[in-house]
Amino acid sequence: MFPLIPNLRWATVSALAIAAATVAHAKLPTPTLTDEQKAAAEVAKAKAAHQAKVEAYLTCKAAERAAANFFKNRPDAPKPANAPACVDPGPFAAPAAPGAPAAPATAGGAAPASAKKS
């Protein structure tokens, strides 16, 4: 009977949805991080970078195996002149905290002789 009322309902719902979206996208202040949180973020960033290096190394080794299989099965295929070698990134080493002195490396985790008491 009243064709305007359903349209008014949709207009009201649309206006409320737009208002809610505007409020939801408001700029929030950046959180302040403690020194521990900053250090943890640096370690996480370093771990992610190291993991990317490890994955690149594993991909390189897989490509070398695939190439070796290809050239084994097709000895007449031309071989590349100078293919880059895969570089192992080694184990992960956490970055040193800025301002903290680097700890001296000792064999087997033993304390240095000058620190031992008799």
DOKEGU-863303 format. One record per residue (C-alpha): residue in one letter; x, y, z. Coordinates in steps of 0.2 Angstrom, whole numbers, plus 5000, padded with zeros to 4 digits. Example, Ala and Ser with C-alpha at 12.3 -4.5 7.8 and 13.67 -1.06 7.14 Angstrom:
2
titor:a | px:5062 | py:4978 | pz:5039
titor:s | px:5068 | py:4995 | pz:5036
***
This chain:
118
titor:m | px:5000 | py:5000 | pz:5000
titor:f | px:5014 | py:5012 | pz:5005
titor:p | px:5028 | py:5010 | pz:4992
titor:l | px:5038 | py:5023 | pz:5000
titor:i | px:5040 | py:5014 | pz:5017
titor:p | px:5051 | py:5000 | pz:5011
titor:n | px:5062 | py:5012 | pz:5001
titor:l | px:5063 | py:5023 | pz:5017
titor:r | px:5068 | py:5007 | pz:5027
titor:w | px:5082 | py:5003 | pz:5014
titor:a | px:5088 | py:5021 | pz:5015
titor:t | px:5089 | py:5021 | pz:5034
titor:v | px:5099 | py:5004 | pz:5034
titor:s | px:5111 | py:5011 | pz:5020
titor:a | px:5114 | py:5027 | pz:5030
titor:l | px:5117 | py:5017 | pz:5046
titor:a | px:5129 | py:5006 | pz:5037
titor:i | px:5139 | py:5020 | pz:5030
titor:a | px:5140 | py:5029 | pz:5047
titor:a | px:5146 | py:5013 | pz:5055
titor:a | px:5159 | py:5010 | pz:5041
titor:t | px:5165 | py:5028 | pz:5044
titor:v | px:5167 | py:5026 | pz:5062
titor:a | px:5176 | py:5009 | pz:5060
titor:h | px:5189 | py:5017 | pz:5048
titor:a | px:5193 | py:5031 | pz:5060
titor:k | px:5212 | py:5033 | pz:5062
titor:l | px:5218 | py:5025 | pz:5078
titor:p | px:5233 | py:5031 | pz:5087
titor:t | px:5249 | py:5021 | pz:5085
titor:p | px:5253 | py:5010 | pz:5101
titor:t | px:5268 | py:5014 | pz:5110
titor:l | px:5280 | py:4999 | pz:5111
titor:t | px:5291 | py:4995 | pz:5126
titor:d | px:5309 | py:4991 | pz:5123
titor:e | px:5306 | py:4972 | pz:5126
titor:q | px:5292 | py:4973 | pz:5112
titor:k | px:5304 | py:4982 | pz:5101
titor:a | px:5317 | py:4969 | pz:5103
titor:a | px:5305 | py:4955 | pz:5101
titor:a | px:5299 | py:4963 | pz:5084
titor:e | px:5317 | py:4965 | pz:5079
titor:v | px:5320 | py:4946 | pz:5082
titor:a | px:5304 | py:4941 | pz:5073
titor:k | px:5310 | py:4952 | pz:5058
titor:a | px:5327 | py:4944 | pz:5058
titor:k | px:5319 | py:4927 | pz:5059
titor:a | px:5308 | py:4930 | pz:5045
titor:a | px:5323 | py:4936 | pz:5034
titor:h | px:5333 | py:4921 | pz:5039
titor:q | px:5318 | py:4910 | pz:5035
titor:a | px:5317 | py:4918 | pz:5018
titor:k | px:5336 | py:4914 | pz:5015
titor:v | px:5334 | py:4896 | pz:5020
titor:e | px:5319 | py:4894 | pz:5008
titor:a | px:5329 | py:4902 | pz:4994
titor:y | px:5343 | py:4890 | pz:4998
titor:l | px:5332 | py:4875 | pz:4998
titor:t | px:5324 | py:4880 | pz:4981
titor:c | px:5341 | py:4882 | pz:4974
titor:k | px:5346 | py:4865 | pz:4980
titor:a | px:5330 | py:4858 | pz:4972
titor:a | px:5334 | py:4867 | pz:4956
titor:e | px:5352 | py:4859 | pz:4956
titor:r | px:5344 | py:4842 | pz:4958
titor:a | px:5332 | py:4845 | pz:4944
titor:a | px:5346 | py:4851 | pz:4933
titor:a | px:5357 | py:4836 | pz:4937
titor:n | px:5343 | py:4824 | pz:4933
titor:f | px:5340 | py:4834 | pz:4916
titor:f | px:5358 | py:4833 | pz:4911
titor:k | px:5359 | py:4815 | pz:4916
titor:n | px:5345 | py:4810 | pz:4905
titor:r | px:5350 | py:4821 | pz:4891
titor:p | px:5369 | py:4821 | pz:4889
titor:d | px:5368 | py:4830 | pz:4873
titor:a | px:5360 | py:4845 | pz:4880
titor:p | px:5370 | py:4861 | pz:4881
titor:k | px:5376 | py:4865 | pz:4899
titor:p | px:5375 | py:4882 | pz:4906
titor:a | px:5392 | py:4891 | pz:4907
titor:n | px:5392 | py:4898 | pz:4924
titor:a | px:5377 | py:4894 | pz:4935
titor:p | px:5378 | py:4902 | pz:4953
titor:a | px:5381 | py:4891 | pz:4967
titor:c | px:5369 | py:4889 | pz:4981
titor:v | px:5374 | py:4898 | pz:4997
titor:d | px:5369 | py:4890 | pz:5014
titor:p | px:5363 | py:4904 | pz:5026
titor:g | px:5369 | py:4894 | pz:5041
titor:p | px:5359 | py:4893 | pz:5058
titor:f | px:5349 | py:4908 | pz:5064
titor:a | px:5358 | py:4920 | pz:5075
titor:a | px:5348 | py:4933 | pz:5085
titor:p | px:5353 | py:4951 | pz:5082
titor:a | px:5362 | py:4959 | pz:5096
titor:a | px:5353 | py:4972 | pz:5106
titor:p | px:5359 | py:4990 | pz:5102
titor:g | px:5370 | py:4996 | pz:5116
titor:a | px:5373 | py:4979 | pz:5123
titor:p | px:5391 | py:4972 | pz:5123
titor:a | px:5393 | py:4956 | pz:5112
titor:a | px:5395 | py:4941 | pz:5123
titor:p | px:5412 | py:4932 | pz:5121
titor:a | px:5410 | py:4915 | pz:5113
titor:t | px:5416 | py:4901 | pz:5124
titor:a | px:5418 | py:4883 | pz:5119
titor:g | px:5405 | py:4872 | pz:5126
titor:g | px:5396 | py:4886 | pz:5135
titor:a | px:5409 | py:4885 | pz:5149
titor:a | px:5413 | py:4901 | pz:5159
titor:p | px:5430 | py:4909 | pz:5155
titor:a | px:5445 | py:4904 | pz:5166
titor:s | px:5446 | py:4922 | pz:5173
titor:a | px:5428 | py:4921 | pz:5180
titor:k | px:5431 | py:4905 | pz:5189
titor:k | px:5434 | py:4905 | pz:5208
titor:s | px:5445 | py:4893 | pz:5216
***
